[in-house]
Amino acid sequence: MSVVPTRYDAADPDQLEAGLSAATTAIRAGELVVLPTDTVYGVGADAFDPAAVRRLLAAKGRGREMPPPVLVGTAATLDALGSEVAPWARVLVEHYWPGPLTIVVRQQSSLQWDLGETRGTVAVRMPHDPVALELLSRTGPLAVSSANTTGSPAATDADGAAEMLGEKVAVVLDGGPTLDDRPSTIVDCTGSQPRVLRAGAIPVAELRTVLAGAAVALDDLTVTEDADTVGGSPLEELGADLGGTEPEGPATGA
């Protein structure tokens, strides 16, 4: 017998608190949760629970070769997850987080998690959505991918997410229609120069302006939107990070 996920209206303060509590409990129990972000809706799991991550990938209909990105609640968490973060990458983070920027960095070797075939990288983003940020403050980093089945458009409201994922998730946090349906811009920060893997909500020209304004010494901002790998790892369909239905985040990414 299928189980309908419990849905909470984030616009109602009482329901929001009840929903956040239920979502936190579900995450800690290894279950999946649908949450709004500032791009599209995402489906999240405890990033440090391998079984939960496998459940997330199965819900979307994908394998370990397409690991999810990770959403964080504070910019400071970047250094707990990533290593060798370039100064120019920090400029972008300071300017755009919270917001629709996903950066791909080398992951800390000490991390005890299994997001899939990451080849030592992780895609990280801090979303600009109050519901998502409050949930992240309670759960810690979440593996989050777009709330859709592979091959379908990313959900821009809770109805669309619930229709596609249904009984595969335990809780749905309904934050209303998203304000933007564009995916996040993904920048590969694992090399000596930045490489745009997907130009999404943040235009490439704007990234160049921000870096130039910070007097960052770079040869150029390479754009390879047709790239399907980073650091030797395949990109996933990013969706909510998390954004639309284009290739998403790397090796770990989301």
N, C-alpha and C positions, 0 to 999 in steps of 0.2 A: 504494500500500500504506500503510495507516494505521500510525502509530508509537505504541506504548504509552508513556506518560510514565514516567520512572524515579521510583519511590516510595521514600521513606526514613522510617523509624520514629524520630520525635524522642525517644521514650522510651529508645532505645538510644544511649548517648553516642557510640559509633563511627559509627553510622548518621547521627546528628544532625550531626556535623562533616562527614561526607561529603556529606550533603544540603545543608547550608548552602553548602559550597564549590560543589556542582553548581548550586544555585539562583543563586548569585552569578554564576557563569560564564554561565548561561542568560540572566539579566537583562542582562548586559553585551553579550550577543550579540543582544539584541532579542527574546528569546523570552519566553514567559509561564510563570509559576510559581504553583502553588496553595500557600497558606500559611494556618495557623490564626491567628485573632485571638481577642480576649476576647469577641466576640459570635458571629459565624458565620465560616465559611471565606471567604477572599478569593482572587481571582485577580489577580496583580500584574504590572506591567510598568514599565520604566524611565520615570519621568515626563518625562524630558527627551529621549526618543526618540520622535518623532512616529509613525514607522512601527510601533513596538511598541504605542503607544497605539491606533492604528488596528486593530492585530491583536487587542488586548483587546476593543475595541468589537465587532469582527466575531465574536469567539468567543462573545460574549453575545447577538449578534443585534440590535445596536442601532446607531444612527448618531451623528453628531457633535453632534446636538441634545441628547444625554444624556451629557455628559462625566463621567468618573470622579472621585471624590475622591482626595486624596493622603494617604498615611500617612507619618509622620515618626518618626524614632527618638529625637529629643530635643525638648523644648519650645522650646529656643533656635532651632530651625530655622524656627519660625513667622515670625520677623522677616525671614528670608531669602526667604520665599515671600509673606508678606502685608504690606500697608502700612496705615497709619492704623488700627492696632488700638486700639480703645477701651479705656480703663482697666478698665471693667467686664468686658470680654471677657477681659482678662488675669487678673482675679480668678477667673473660671470656669476658665480654663486651669490656673492654679496649684492650684486645688482639685481638679480632676478628671483632669488628665493625669498619668500615663498612665491611660486609662480610656475609657468609652463616651460621650464627648462629642465631637461634630463641630461645629466653628465655621466659618462662612462669612465670609470677609473679602475686601477688595479685594486683588487680587494685585499684586505688584511689577511695575511696567511694564517693568523691565529683563529679566524672565525670558525665556529663550529656550526656549520649549516650545510645544506645541500639543495641548491636552487636548480640544479640540472647541470648541463654541460657548459659551464661558464668560462672555462679556460682561464680562470684566475681574474676575471673582471666582474664588475657589478655596475649596473645602471641605477643611479640614485636620483630622486626628485623630492622636493618639499612642496606639496601642493598648497595653493592659496584658496582653501575652502575651510570654513570654521568647523564644520561637522567632521571632516576628515582629520583636521589637526587635533581636535579634541579627542577623537578616537585614538589617534597615534600617541597622544600624551599618556593614554591609559594602557596601551598595548605594547608600545615600543615599535620598532621597524616592522612593516608589513610587506610581504610579497604581494604585489597588486598588479593585475593585468586588467585590460578592458573587459567590462561585464557583458561579454557576448561569446557565442560559440565561434570557433574558428571559421572564417569565411563569411561571417555575417557582419553587418555594420555595427559599430560600437553603439551602445545604448546611451541616449542623451536624457533619459528619464528613468524613473524607477520601474515604470510599467514595462518598458522594453527590456530592462535587465531581468526582471522577474519572469517575463515570458520566455526568455531564452534559457535561463539557468534554473528556474523553478525549484524543485525539491533538492537540487544539488547544494543550495545554500541554506543556512539556518536563519539568518536575519537579513532584512532589507531596510536600510536607512534611506528614507525618501526625502531628499533635499530639494525636490521640485525639478523642473527642467534646467539643464545646465545652461550657463550663459554663453558658452562657446562650444562649437563642435570640432574645432581644429585640434589636432594633436599637439603635444609638446614638441619643441625643437630639441633634437638630440645632438649633443656634441661629444665626440670621442676625445677624451682627454688622456689617453694612455700613451700617446707619442710625444714628440718634442714640439709639435705644432697642433693646433686644434683642427679637427676635421668634422664638418657638419654631416651627420648621417641622415638627418631629416630636417628640412626647413619647415617648421610647423607654425605655431602661434607667434614665434619671435622671428622676424625676417633676418636673413643673413646680413643684409646691409646694416641693420641695427646692431648686430653682434660686433661687426667690424668697428662701428662708431664707438661702442662702449669700450672695446679693447684699446682703440687708438686714444680715447680720452683718458685712459688710465696709463698711458705711455708704456704699454706693454710691447716689448721688442719681439715682434714676430715677423716671419717672412710673409705670411699670408694666412687667410682663413680658408682652408681647402674645403670645397663642397663636393661630396660624393653621395648624393641622395639615392643613387642606385646601388649603393653598397649593401651587401647582404651579410657581411661578416665584420667583426671588430675583434682585434686581438686574436684572430684565428677562430672566433666563435660566431655562430649564426645570430642574426638579429631576429627578434621576435616581432610579432605584430603588436605594436605598442598600444594602440588604443588609448586608454585613459592617460596615460602619462605624458602621460598615459594617453592617448588621444584618439585618433580615428582608426582607420583600417589599414594604414600603411605599415611597413616593417617597423617594429617597435624597438625595443631596446635590446641590447646585446645580451651578451652572455649572461646575463643575470639581469640583468637588468634590470623595467617597469617599470 
